[in-house]
Amino acid sequence: MTRYEYKVCPAPSKGRKASGVKGPEARFAHSLELLMNDMGTEGWEYQRSDILPSEERQGLASTHTVYRSVLVFRRAINDTPPETQSETLCPPEPTPALIEAQQPAPLNDADAPVQDTPESSANEGPLTIEADDTPRPV
């Protein structure tokens, strides 16, 4: 699941002068284009524009409603959510084929490795190694 962060900017209220751009509509479009291109270079993707009410103070005790135009942008957040992180860190569930592949091949007595561990010494008594290098209990 992709997560996003959002940024809301005020829409330009005035056009910007530029060479070759004539008329108020073209200047307004040019200022909007500059804002959208600047946001795009920072990784923000344009989503929509909205006109939303905003209550502002008028005088000491009264308020009035002003409608503001805003532009909504979003971009993907690169970090993965915690539930996805735990899945990537955990090993996969073992399947019968995987269990079988991980089993060591059976050894015959002549190929058995010599193990000198405290647990085996305590359980079987001291070990001696004979001429065929096979450990045998005394």
C-alpha positions, -999 to 999 in steps of 0.1 A, spaced: 0 0 0 14 34 -10 12 62 15 11 98 6 17 132 21 -3 162 10 6 199 6 -20 226 2 -9 259 -13 -29 291 -19 -37 295 -56 -21 326 -72 -44 356 -71 -25 377 -95 -8 370 -128 30 375 -133 45 395 -160 67 377 -184 80 384 -219 56 372 -246 28 368 -221 0 394 -227 -33 399 -211 -45 391 -175 -57 355 -183 -23 346 -199 -4 361 -170 -26 343 -145 -21 310 -163 17 317 -164 19 322 -126 -1 291 -121 22 272 -144 53 284 -126 39 273 -92 29 239 -105 63 234 -122 81 244 -90 61 219 -70 66 192 -96 104 196 -94 101 189 -56 82 157 -63 47 170 -56 20 158 -80 -10 181 -86 -43 167 -74 -70 193 -76 -80 229 -68 -106 237 -42 -125 268 -30 -129 266 7 -146 290 32 -124 307 58 -138 328 87 -118 360 93 -121 386 119 -137 419 109 -132 445 136 -131 436 172 -161 414 177 -174 402 143 -163 378 117 -171 373 80 -165 344 56 -140 347 28 -136 320 1 -100 310 -6 -88 291 -36 -62 264 -28 -42 239 -48 -37 204 -35 -6 184 -42 6 150 -31 37 128 -32 44 92 -21 62 86 11 92 63 6 92 46 40 72 14 42 45 10 69 54 -11 100 33 -41 90 52 -43 57 85 -39 74 79 -69 97 69 -90 67 101 -83 49 122 -90 80 106 -124 88 117 -155 69 91 -172 47 69 -200 60 87 -233 55 72 -255 28 78 -292 26 102 -288 -3 122 -262 16 123 -284 47 135 -314 27 161 -293 9 175 -281 43 178 -316 57 214 -329 57 222 -360 38 223 -391 60 257 -402 70 269 -438 75 290 -447 106 323 -443 88 315 -407 77 301 -395 110 320 -364 123 337 -366 157 320 -343 182 336 -336 215 310 -315 233 303 -315 270 268 -328 265 279 -358 245 307 -365 270 283 -364 300 257 -387 283 280 -413 268 311 -413 289 346 -406 276 353 -412 240 382 -430 225 393 -428 189 404 -461 173 423 -467 141 393 -461 118 387 -427 134 352 -436 146 343 -424 181 333 -453 204 322 -452 241 346 -468 266 
